[in-house]
Amino acid sequence: MYNFDFTRPSSIDEAASALQGEEAQALGGGQTLIPTMKQRLAAPATLVSLTGISEMQGVCLSDAGEVCVGGATPHAVVEAEAAAHFPALAALASRIGDPAVRNRGTVGGSLANNDPSACYPAAALGTGATIKTNTREIAADDFFEGMFTTALHDGEIITEVRFPVAEAANYQKFVQPASRFALVGVFVAKYASGVRVAVTGASEEGVFRWSEAEAALSANFSADAIAGLNLSGEGMISDLHGSGDYRAHLVKVMTGRAVAAA
């Protein structure tokens, strides 16, 4: 590691002000940033910890039927506090990493980092969530812009994420055993307006919606509805864990399992 300044503000305004400093970086749970710093792939002059901001912690249910999660809320808290309102979201949180990761990693940190194999981007896109920052609100469909890329501006903080509760939903994750990331993960959510299907871990462009499956499942919410559909392996991640064609096949398998479980 190397020398850097560390500050732990107690309010969103204080954090936003601290992030205006030169080479300042927001710190959630640090599950990605700290290892990156250790490898000298990132070198912020100041770390601005968001863990001391009480208004960015916890889970609640809004009058509009949304599960509202503070941006600095650890995954373990989502697992515990969202279970009564949105079991599929709580179950997703329960399978992220290991206990150490779940007790340190945060919802806002996961979405801001937008790792192509992370679980929360699938939950946000699969539910049509709203990502609230210290300056605006961003629809999930507009938030994810590619691998490790989002619509966030420099110094912008995810303060809350609002997940609309689905009539039926499920997340299926084919786990890469070493990292516990998703080799492929699929979040399926059924609403009165239709079905949303979000896929993580598969595409070189990061999380995406499988529109053909959404149309088929909106007409018939059954695993049989996607039996005739196939995804191309082109543009899918291909590495030592699996080829693009293999991941494309897994997307269909995980989608079918998610529908059946939902």
C-alpha positions as CSV (number, residue, x, y, z in Angstrom):
1,M,0.0,0.0,0.0
2,Y,1.0,3.7,0.0
3,N,0.1,6.8,2.0
4,F,-3.3,8.3,1.6
5,D,-5.7,10.5,3.6
6,F,-8.8,9.0,5.1
7,T,-12.0,10.7,6.2
8,R,-15.3,9.4,7.5
9,P,-18.1,12.0,7.2
10,S,-21.3,11.7,9.1
11,S,-23.7,13.1,6.4
12,I,-24.2,13.0,2.7
13,D,-23.4,16.7,2.3
14,E,-20.1,16.2,4.1
15,A,-19.3,13.2,1.9
16,A,-20.1,15.1,-1.3
17,S,-18.0,18.0,-0.2
18,A,-15.0,15.7,0.6
19,L,-15.3,14.1,-2.8
20,Q,-14.7,17.4,-4.5
21,G,-11.1,17.2,-3.4
22,E,-8.4,16.3,-5.9
23,E,-8.1,12.5,-6.4
24,A,-10.7,11.7,-3.8
25,Q,-12.5,8.3,-4.0
26,A,-15.7,7.1,-2.2
27,L,-15.2,4.0,-0.1
28,G,-18.1,1.7,0.6
29,G,-17.2,-1.7,1.8
30,G,-13.9,-1.7,0.0
31,Q,-14.3,-5.2,-1.4
32,T,-13.1,-4.1,-4.8
33,L,-11.3,-0.8,-4.1
34,I,-8.9,-2.0,-1.4
35,P,-7.6,-5.0,-3.4
36,T,-7.2,-2.8,-6.4
37,M,-5.2,-0.3,-4.3
38,K,-3.0,-3.1,-3.0
39,Q,-2.2,-4.1,-6.6
40,R,-1.3,-0.4,-7.4
41,L,-4.1,-0.3,-10.0
42,A,-5.7,2.6,-8.2
43,A,-4.1,5.3,-6.2
44,P,-6.6,7.8,-4.7
45,A,-5.1,10.5,-2.6
46,T,-8.1,10.5,-0.2
47,L,-10.6,7.8,0.7
48,V,-14.0,9.1,1.8
49,S,-15.7,6.4,3.8
50,L,-19.5,6.2,3.5
51,T,-20.0,3.8,6.3
52,G,-20.6,6.5,9.0
53,I,-23.6,8.0,7.3
54,S,-26.7,6.8,9.1
55,E,-29.1,8.1,6.5
56,M,-27.5,5.7,3.9
57,Q,-28.1,2.6,6.1
58,G,-31.0,0.2,6.4
59,V,-33.9,-1.3,4.5
60,C,-37.6,-0.1,4.5
61,L,-40.8,-0.5,2.5
62,S,-42.2,2.6,0.8
63,D,-45.9,3.4,0.3
64,A,-45.3,2.8,-3.4
65,G,-44.4,-0.9,-2.8
66,E,-40.7,-0.5,-3.2
67,V,-38.0,-2.0,-1.0
68,C,-35.7,1.0,-0.3
69,V,-32.1,0.1,0.6
70,G,-29.6,2.7,1.7
71,G,-26.5,2.9,-0.5
72,A,-24.1,2.0,2.4
73,T,-26.2,-1.0,3.6
74,P,-24.2,-4.2,3.8
75,H,-25.4,-7.3,1.9
76,A,-26.0,-9.1,5.2
77,V,-28.4,-6.5,6.3
78,V,-30.4,-6.7,3.0
79,E,-30.5,-10.5,3.5
80,A,-32.0,-10.0,7.0
81,E,-34.2,-7.0,6.6
82,A,-35.6,-7.4,3.0
83,A,-36.7,-11.1,3.5
84,A,-40.2,-10.2,4.7
85,H,-40.8,-7.8,1.9
86,F,-38.9,-9.1,-1.1
87,P,-37.6,-12.7,-0.6
88,A,-35.9,-12.9,-4.0
89,L,-33.8,-9.8,-3.2
90,A,-32.9,-11.1,0.2
91,A,-31.9,-14.5,-1.3
92,L,-29.7,-12.8,-3.8
93,A,-27.9,-10.9,-1.0
94,S,-27.4,-14.2,0.9
95,R,-25.4,-15.7,-1.9
96,I,-22.9,-12.9,-2.5
97,G,-19.3,-13.9,-1.6
98,D,-18.7,-15.3,1.9
99,P,-19.8,-13.9,5.3
100,A,-16.9,-11.5,5.4
101,V,-17.9,-10.0,2.1
102,R,-21.6,-9.9,3.0
103,N,-20.9,-8.0,6.2
104,R,-18.6,-5.4,4.5
105,G,-19.7,-5.0,0.9
106,T,-22.5,-2.5,0.2
107,V,-25.3,-2.2,-2.3
108,G,-24.2,1.2,-3.5
109,G,-20.6,0.0,-3.9
110,S,-21.6,-3.0,-5.9
111,L,-23.7,-0.9,-8.3
112,A,-21.2,1.9,-8.6
113,N,-18.4,-0.6,-9.5
114,N,-20.7,-2.5,-11.9
115,D,-18.5,-5.6,-12.1
116,P,-19.7,-7.6,-15.1
117,S,-20.2,-10.7,-12.8
118,A,-21.7,-8.9,-9.8
119,C,-25.2,-9.9,-8.5
120,Y,-26.8,-6.5,-7.6
121,P,-26.7,-5.1,-11.1
122,A,-29.0,-8.0,-12.1
123,A,-31.4,-7.2,-9.3
124,A,-31.5,-3.5,-10.1
125,L,-32.0,-4.1,-13.8
126,G,-34.3,-7.0,-13.3
127,T,-36.7,-5.0,-11.1
128,G,-36.4,-1.7,-12.9
129,A,-35.0,-0.2,-9.8
130,T,-34.4,3.5,-9.3
131,I,-30.9,4.5,-8.2
132,K,-31.0,7.7,-6.1
133,T,-27.9,9.8,-5.7
134,N,-27.0,12.9,-3.9
135,T,-28.0,15.0,-6.9
136,R,-30.7,13.0,-8.9
137,E,-32.6,9.8,-9.6
138,I,-31.5,7.4,-12.3
139,A,-33.6,4.5,-13.8
140,A,-31.7,1.2,-13.8
141,D,-32.3,1.0,-17.6
142,D,-30.2,4.2,-17.9
143,F,-27.6,3.5,-15.2
144,F,-25.5,0.7,-16.6
145,E,-23.4,1.7,-19.5
146,G,-21.0,-1.2,-20.0
147,M,-18.4,-3.2,-18.1
148,F,-17.3,-1.2,-15.0
149,T,-19.1,1.8,-16.4
150,T,-22.2,3.6,-15.1
151,A,-24.0,6.9,-15.6
152,L,-22.5,8.3,-12.3
153,H,-20.6,11.5,-12.5
154,D,-17.4,12.1,-10.7
155,G,-18.1,12.6,-7.0
156,E,-21.7,11.4,-7.2
157,I,-22.8,9.1,-4.4
158,I,-25.5,6.4,-4.5
159,T,-27.6,7.2,-1.4
160,E,-30.5,4.8,-1.9
161,V,-31.8,2.1,-4.3
162,R,-35.5,1.5,-4.7
163,F,-36.5,-2.0,-5.8
164,P,-40.1,-2.3,-6.9
165,V,-41.5,-5.5,-5.3
166,A,-42.5,-8.1,-7.9
167,E,-45.6,-10.3,-8.0
168,A,-43.1,-13.2,-8.5
169,A,-39.3,-13.2,-8.7
170,N,-36.3,-15.3,-8.4
171,Y,-32.5,-15.1,-8.9
172,Q,-30.5,-18.1,-10.1
173,K,-26.7,-18.0,-9.9
174,F,-24.3,-20.4,-11.4
175,V,-21.4,-19.8,-9.1
176,Q,-17.7,-19.6,-10.0
177,P,-16.4,-21.5,-7.0
178,A,-13.2,-19.6,-6.4
179,S,-14.5,-16.1,-6.5
180,R,-18.2,-16.7,-5.6
181,F,-19.1,-14.3,-8.4
182,A,-21.7,-15.4,-11.0
183,L,-20.4,-17.3,-14.0
184,V,-23.9,-16.5,-15.1
185,G,-26.7,-15.1,-12.9
186,V,-30.3,-14.4,-14.0
187,F,-32.9,-12.3,-12.1
188,V,-36.5,-12.8,-13.3
189,A,-39.3,-10.5,-12.1
190,K,-43.0,-10.6,-13.0
191,Y,-45.0,-7.4,-12.8
192,A,-48.5,-6.4,-14.0
193,S,-46.8,-4.6,-16.8
194,G,-44.8,-7.6,-17.9
195,V,-41.7,-9.7,-17.1
196,R,-38.2,-8.5,-16.8
197,V,-35.1,-10.7,-17.2
198,A,-31.7,-9.4,-16.3
199,V,-28.5,-11.3,-16.9
200,T,-25.1,-10.9,-15.2
201,G,-21.8,-12.7,-15.6
202,A,-22.3,-13.5,-19.3
203,S,-21.8,-10.5,-21.6
204,E,-18.6,-8.5,-22.4
205,E,-20.8,-5.4,-22.1
206,G,-21.9,-6.2,-18.5
207,V,-25.4,-6.7,-17.2
208,F,-28.2,-6.8,-19.9
209,R,-31.9,-7.5,-20.4
210,W,-32.8,-10.6,-22.4
211,S,-35.7,-9.0,-24.4
212,E,-36.8,-12.1,-26.3
213,A,-37.3,-14.0,-23.1
214,E,-39.1,-11.1,-21.5
215,A,-41.6,-11.1,-24.4
216,A,-42.1,-14.8,-24.3
217,L,-42.5,-14.9,-20.5
218,S,-44.9,-11.9,-20.5
219,A,-47.2,-14.0,-22.7
220,N,-46.7,-17.2,-20.8
221,F,-44.9,-17.2,-17.4
222,S,-43.6,-20.7,-17.7
223,A,-40.2,-22.2,-18.3
224,D,-41.7,-23.9,-21.4
225,A,-42.1,-20.4,-22.9
226,I,-38.4,-20.0,-23.5
227,A,-37.8,-23.6,-24.8
228,G,-37.4,-22.4,-28.4
229,L,-35.2,-19.5,-27.6
230,N,-31.4,-19.4,-27.9
231,L,-28.8,-16.8,-27.3
232,S,-25.7,-16.4,-29.5
233,G,-22.3,-16.8,-27.9
234,E,-21.0,-13.8,-29.8
235,G,-20.2,-11.0,-27.4
236,M,-20.2,-13.3,-24.4
237,I,-17.3,-13.5,-22.0
238,S,-15.0,-16.4,-22.9
239,D,-12.2,-17.4,-20.4
240,L,-10.7,-20.4,-18.7
241,H,-14.0,-20.9,-16.8
242,G,-16.2,-21.2,-19.8
243,S,-16.6,-20.2,-23.5
244,G,-19.0,-17.6,-24.8
245,D,-21.3,-20.4,-26.2
246,Y,-21.3,-22.1,-22.8
247,R,-22.3,-18.9,-21.0
248,A,-25.0,-18.3,-23.6
249,H,-26.4,-21.8,-22.9
250,L,-26.2,-21.2,-19.1
251,V,-28.3,-18.0,-19.5
252,K,-31.2,-20.1,-20.9
253,V,-30.8,-22.7,-18.3
254,M,-30.7,-20.2,-15.4
255,T,-33.6,-18.3,-16.8
256,G,-35.7,-21.5,-16.9
257,R,-34.8,-22.3,-13.3
258,A,-35.6,-18.8,-12.1
259,V,-39.0,-18.9,-13.7
260,A,-39.8,-22.3,-12.3
261,A,-38.6,-21.3,-8.8
262,A,-40.5,-18.0,-8.9
